[in-house]
């Protein structure tokens, strides 16, 4: 009898516990439902992506814009606390994280829609990104093989103007095309037989060079009106075997590389020969198919086969540094020279100490170079018929 009552009591206790548990779950569900209704009334962001080694010093995080979203919260995982920490609150769906402590390490991110403390979403799926540690990245390339607008056949020379537009000389198509910094075609800028290097003066005039024509050097004003021309095929003071690169010094004089005659010539804007130097050879002050020339910190730098030679403005030889790379065209900005080195661009100081190799593994045959107003490095990939733009980031 007693045993039977004990069993009944135990059964009642179990039943009561189950009912109580059910009630508690209902209450908890109601609480969760209320919380969701109050705060999770908007969708969580999707397609969160973080760049992986694309940029040198930053990670770009992006996600898809969400309906009803007014702003977002981007969170990054903190390896010290082992928790996600709020990185940025923003209205945009793109963020450049420049606070990366170490390159080639994973940085994890997640994002949520966050209009206010009463209206926010769950977190997105996480993604990680990392930086390459390089100062420049390949931002874009443009061009293709052909004779049409924006196409190239043998584009060997590049220049930029003071606003950053890009000028591409194509000697096979006898023309120079003008592009914006983002590769958009602007106009056919110049037509000339075997069009070569061009350069811009401070007053808005410009010099254009060509070959196999009645004149090799032409000066135009800002309205493209021809105001002076000179130069014929030959070896004399007025002769050229082959015009390659040119540079303009601080006195607005023109220095031209004649690679076939292995010499450098200096002219004023009226075509007067001011200086010439160089003969074929491999000794100091001699040239063996020179290509690039650049005015930099008061001196003239000339790239020759396997070396860079430096001269003062009177043509006096100063020094040489040997190069393991095949140096082509040269440009200068600030404290550095930038040299097209065939398979990458070489950044070096005035003594030849290489600071960086830009575009390693991304170029096949780069011969030309130009520099943009925002430190863009523009080069060519001759046989791919491409112009390639590297940017800092």
PyMOL commands that set and color helices and strands:
alter all, ss='L'
color gray80, all
select helices_A, chain A and resi 2-39+382-384
alter helices_A, ss='H'
color red, helices_A
select strands_A, chain A and resi 49-50+59-62+72-78+83-90+94-97+107-116+119-120+127-129+136-142+155-160+166-170+175-179+185-191+198-200+206-209+217-220+226-230+232-233+239-240+243-248+254-258+263-267+273-277+293-296+299-304+307-311+317-322+330-333+336-340+345-348+354-358+369-371+377-381+386-392
alter strands_A, ss='S'
color yellow, strands_A
deselect
rebuild
show_as cartoon
